[in-house]
């Protein structure tokens, strides 16, 4: 799979870029909602990509950040969600907000996304919640335990469990989620909010 492409943007359109790399022009598709976050014409850029392969389709899709690409990869595992709808969902909601909506059965938030009806929202919740680990043994991680001591045990424990669950919905393993949330707690300081904790954890994941 092509994880990312580095090159010069030689053409920019509302729904795709053409990136020149070693004499080859790669067409990178994206949802129009992403247009403002994509590199501009003439820019040298690294763009995260996913090669979408179907019997009648072989296309490269582009994403502004690695975590958004990962959410796309998760979404297209859901029955009935293809590349187009998956791209729209990723462009319409942050990975952290999406994970919380899945965890909280928030069908109202999910159905506000263009192209997502009630049945699709229910299917996402049903299929993606199954990806959560049944065994939340995050407290055994040494780095996480140290972070909890400095952040207020009871409150941080609840936040940590929710943040780890959100990361696991996005496809990270329990150990990966544990390390990232531990680092996020240390960076966030006292009384971090859940959204902030998930945002910082995703940032650390992207740096790995």
Protein Blocks (a to p, Z undefined) as FASTA:
>chain_A
ZZbacdddfbdcfkbccddeehiacdddddfklmmmpccehiacdddddddddfkbccdd
ddfbfklmmmmmmmmmpghiafklmmmmmmmpcfklmmmmmmnopaklmmmpghiafklm
mmmmmmmmmmpcfblcklmpmklmmmmmmnopklmmmmmmmmmmmmmmnopafklmmmmm
mmmmmmnogoiafklmmmmmmmmmmmZZ
